[in-house]
Amino acid sequence: MSNEAGPELSYLGKIRNFGWNARLYLLHIFGMDVIHGAWEVLFNLYLLAIGFPVTFIGLRLAVLGVATAIASIPAGRLADRIDRKWGFIIGDGGGAICSLVLIMSIDGTTILAVSAISACFGALHHVTEIPFMAENSEPRERIHLFSVGSGFRTLAAMFGALVAGFLPRMLMGDGMEMVEAYRFAVHVGIGWWFISLIPAVLLRRNPIIEEDEGAGEVRKGLFAAIKTPRTVFRFVAISAILSLGAGFVLRLANVFFLKDVHAHEYEIGTVFAVGSLFLAIGAFLAPFVVAKLGEVASILWTRFAAIPFILLIGYAPDLATPETVVSIAGLAWVLRTTLFNMSNPVMESFSMGQLQPSERATFVGISSMFTGGLAAVGAYIGASLMDAGDYRTPFIVMAVTYLLSTYLFLHWFRGTKGLSDPA
């Protein structure tokens, strides 16, 4: 479709031009992320319900982060050598089985061990996903595939969060025990996860070929695929600092809402679901923002704008009455989620455009190693603070690290042109 057409027509035209693999991938992630939405709401609450303290939740998140860090680079090297679809199938199938084991477990050692195994499967999926999307889209339409993929992912998470928020309440109203109700809701999400493997199996090896600059050079070693080390370092530093701060809060948000905001499960599920809905809307609108501002400016403005709402979430219990605290903290959560995460598909598209095709999965592996490790540190410290009754410091740390990460992006990439920038 012509670029002279209106922005809506250009947007829809590029979506209609998605190939077979891209369309199957969108179906795959919609089914896959139902369990992610349910899991984010329920699993920490499940651990509390069976008697574990908040510090154990922090320990489990630390184990997840360390396991992700250890597995990420080998997973990235593997993903650069195998058909991408096997990364999806092995990563998602293994993750689904681990989730099934986890939600039925009551032994702490088993939960920690299976969580570590699950993180390895998750690392394989993660390092495969972004390069796959880059390889199945033309550079000028890449932002659209990343944005639509993010939108589908968050809509599925919204559905999962609603299931997690309301289904246990209904089941407990009919006399089911809380733990069994939590398990049943997670089983619904896991069922969707297994169904999502069907379109993954149907993926074909049909990537859009992009040539590396200096493709004839042959190098050996663990980091042999890296052709642009300075660029890789900058992207890794930005994401690692971000993950350190996020670790203090994001995986513990349901604990914060339950313990400090005193929200019920259905209220937590509703907040997470509404956040996912608006995030999906933001993801679908991201190409329009990029068309006006360009990739770099879009990332900067959305990330800077989200930071005040991080502090508002954390301080809502001090600023609001008991009757309004859930509404204020929930609204701030939705706005933070929408603004900051609107930048994610743009950042993924921008980073893939700045890297050589053969180094993308290895870069994601290196990035995951550092982000996983620092998120583990943040989660353990954040859980320890919350267990001691300090729910404010984690949000302060998160806001400061987000500000630093965004400033570094501005310092290093200001003036850099993205592949989806307006002509």
N, C-alpha and C positions, 0 to 999 in steps of 0.2 A: 504494500500500500504506500502511496506517496507520502512523503514527509510534509508536503504542503497541506495535507488534510488537517482538519482540526485536531486538537490534542486528544479528544475522546476517540475519534476514529483511528488515529495513529496508535493509541494505547490498545484498543480492541483488536486492531489489525495485527499488531505484534503478538497478542495472545493467541489469535487464530492461527498464526504461523508457527506456533510451538509444534515440534515434531512428536513422533510416536513416543519416544523415551520420555520427553518432558511431560507429556500428558499422563503417562502411566506413573511417573514419579509423583505427580500431584495427587493422584488417587492413593498412592502408597502412603504419603505422609499424612493425608487426612485420616486414614484408618490408624496409622501408627501413633499419632499424637493424642488420640482419645485417652489412652492409658497415661500419657504424660500429664494431662490435665487432672485426671483423677488422682494420680500418684502424688502430685504436688500438694493437693489439698489433704489427702488422707494418711499417707504413710507415717509421717511424724506423729500425727494424732493417734494412729494405731499403736505406735511404740509407747506413747504415754499411757494409752488405755491398758496395755498389758503389763504396766508397772515399771518401765524404764524411765530414768531421770533425763532431764534435758541434756546433761553432760554426755550421756550415752549417744544421743542424737548427734551431738557435735563430734564425738569420736567416730561414729559411722560416716559422717560427712567427710571427716579427715581421711579415713580409709579410702573412701571413694576418690578423693582428690589425689592421694598418693598413688593409688592403683592406676588412675587415669594418666598421671604424669609418667609412670614407668612404662605403660603400654603404648603411649601415643606415638613416639618416634618409630618403634618397630611397626606399629599399625600403619603409619604414614608411608614407610618404605614398602610394606606389603601392598598397600592400596595403589602405589605407583606402578605395581607390577601385575596386578590381577584385574580382571574385568570388574568394573565398578559395581555391577549388580550383585556380585558375590559378597562384596562388602556390606551391601544392604541386607542380604538374606542371612548371612552369618551373624552380623551384628544385631539385627532386629530379632531374629529367631532365638538367639542365645539370650538376649536381654529379656524377651518375653518369658522364657523358661525360668530365668533367675527371679523375675518379679513374682511368678507363681510360687516359687519356693519361699521367697521372703515374706509374702503376706500370710503364709501358713506357719511361719516359724515363730517360736517363743524363746528360743535359746540364743543368748547374746553372741556366743562364739560363731554359731551358724549364720546369724544375720550379718556379722562382720565379714566372714569368709565369702559368703555368697555375694555380698555387696561389692567386694573386691573383684570377683569374677565378672559380675555385671558391668563394672566400670571398664574392664578390658573389652567386652563386647561393644559397649557404648563408644569407646575410643575408635574402634574399627569403623563403626557406622559414621561417626562424626568426621573422621579424616577422609572418608569416601564421598560424603554428601556434597560439600561445597565444590570440589573439583568436578564432580559429575555434572552439577548444574552449569558450571562454566563451559564444560565440553559439549553440552547439548543446547547451547544458545549462541547466536551470533553476538559479537561484542556490543553492537548497538541495541540489541533487544535483551541483553543480559539482565539489566536492572529490572525488566518486567518479569522475567522468570524468578529472580530472587524475591521480588516483591509479592508476586502471586503465591509463590511457595510459602513465604512467611505468613501471608494471609490465610491460606488453607491450614497451615500448621496451627495458628492461633485459634481459628474457628473450631478445629477439632479439640484443642485444649479447652476451649470454652464449654463444649459439650461434655467433655470429661469432668470438668470442674462442677458443672451443674449436677451430673450424675452423682459425683462424690459428695456434694453438699446436701442434696435433697433425698436421694435414695436411702441412705442409712436412717434418716429421720423417719421416713415412711415405714421402713422395716421395723425400727424400734417401736414405733407406734402400734405395730401389729404384734408386739411381744418378743421380737428377736433381740438377743443380747447385742450390746454395742460392738464388741469385737467381731462377732459373726456378721453384723450389718456392714462393717467396714470391709471385711473380706469379700462379701458378696458384691459390693460396689466395684471393688478393684477387679474382681473376676470378669465383670461386664466389660471393663476397659481392656483387659488382657485378651478377651475374645476378639474385639475389634483389631487388636494388634496382630494377632495371628492371621486374620482375614486380609490385613494390609500386605502380607507377604505375597499374595496372588499376583497383583500387578508388578511387584518386584521381580518375580520369576519370569514374567513376560517381557522384561526389558531386553533390548537388543544391543549388540555392540555396534554402535553407529555414531561415534563422536564426530563433532565438527573439528576438523584438523586445524591447529594453530602451530606454526613453526616457532621453535625456540630461536632466540638470537644466539648465534654461535653454537648451533645445534651439533656441529661436527666434533666438538670437544668431548673427550671421554675422560671421566674422573671416577675414582674408586673411593669407597669409604661410606660411613654411615650418613654423612651429610653431602654425598657426592652430587645429589640432585640439585643442590642449592647453587643457583647461578648469580643471584643478586643479594649477597649477604647483608649489605647495609639496609636495603629495603626490608628484608626479612626481619632483621634486628628491630627496626623501628615498629613494624606491625606487632611483633611479639611483645615488645616493651609496653606498648599502648594497651594491648589486651590483657597482659599479665597484671599490670597495676589496677586495671578495672576489675579483674577477677578477685584480687585480694580484698578490695572493698566490698564487692558483691557477696563474697563468702561470709562476711559478718552478718548479713541480713537475709538474702534472697531465699536460701534453702531453709531458713528458720522463720520465714514470715508467718506461716500458719501458727507456729508456737507463739510469736508475738501477739497475733490477733486473739488467740485463745487465752493466753495467760495475762497479758497487760491490757488489751482492749476489752477483754471479757466477751468476745463474740461467740456465738454458737456456730456449730458446724455448717448449718445451712447459710448463715451470714458470711462465713469465710468462703464457702463455695460460690456464693453470689458475687462477692467482691472479686474473686479470682476470675470468675466467668465474665463479668462485665469488663474487667481489665483486658481479658483476651479478645472480647468483641471489639473494643476500641482499638486495640493493637492491630487486629485484622484490618479494620477500616484504615488505620494509619499506614499499614503495609501496602494496601491496595492503592493508596494515594501517593505513596513515595515517588513513583515515576513522574507525577505531575510536579512535585516539589523540586525534583532533580531537573526537570525541564525548565524551571524558572531560575533556580539558584545554582545548579551544578552539583556534582557529587560532594565535593569537599565542604562547601558552604552548607549544604543540607545536613551533613553529619554534625558540623559544629553547632548550628543553631538549635537543632533538636536536642542534642546532648546537653548543652549549656542550659537550655530552658527547663530541663527535667530536674536539675540539681536541687532547687529550692523545695520541690515536693518531697524529696527524700527526707529532708529535715522535718517537714510538716507531718509526715507519717509518724516518725519517731516521737515527736513532741505532742501529737494529738491528745494522748491521755492527760497531759498537763494543761492543754489549752481548751479542751472541750468539756462539756458536762457528761455525766454517765449516759444521758439520753441521746446525745449527739456524737459521741466519740466514734462509734462504728461508722457513722455516715462521713465524718470528716476524714478519718484515717482511710476509709475505703475510697473516697473521692480522690484524695491525694495519691493513693496507690494506683488508681486508674490513670490519673494524669501523668504520673511518673512513668508508668509502664508504656503508655501510648507514646509520649514524647521521646523517651530514650530509645525504646526498642524500634521506633519508626526508622531509626538510623541503621539498624542491623542489616537489612537487605542491601542498603546503599553501601555500607562498609564492606560487606562481603563482595559485592560487585566491584567496588573500587579496588580492594586488595587483590582480587583475582586479575584485574586488568593491569596492575602494576607488576605482576609476577610472571615468570616464564611458565608455560604450560607444564613442563616436566617437573617443576619444583613445587607445584601447588599443594599436592597431598603431603609431601614432606614438610612444607611450611606449616600446614594445619596440624601435623603431628607435633612439631616443635612447639608451636603455640599452645597446643593442648597440654603438653608436658608442663610448661611454666604456669599456665592458667589453672590447671588442675592442682598443681602443688601449692600455689598461693591461695587458691580457693579453699584448700584443705586447712591451711593455717588459719585463714580468716574464719572459717566455720567453727573450728575448735575453740578459738578465742571468743568468738561471738556467742557460742553456746554457753561457755563458761561464764561470761558476763551476764547473760540472761538468767542462767541458773542462780546467780548471786543476786538477782533482782535489778540489775542495771540494764535497762532496755534503751537507754539514750545513746550511750557511747558507740554501739555498733552503727547507728545511723549517722553519727558525726563522722566516723571513720569512712563509711561508705561515701558520704558527700565529698569529703576531702580527696579521696582517691579518684573519684569520678572527675572532679575538677582538674586534678593533676593530669590524668590520662587525656582528657579533652584538650588541655593546654598543649601537651606534647604533640598531639595530632595537628593542632594549629601550627605549632612551631616547625614541624618537619614537612608538612604537606600543603601549607598555604601556597596557592598559585599553581599546584599540580592539576593538570587537566585529566578528568575521568573520561572513560570511553563513552559514557552516556550523557556527557555534558551537552548543553545546547550549542549548536553551531555558531 
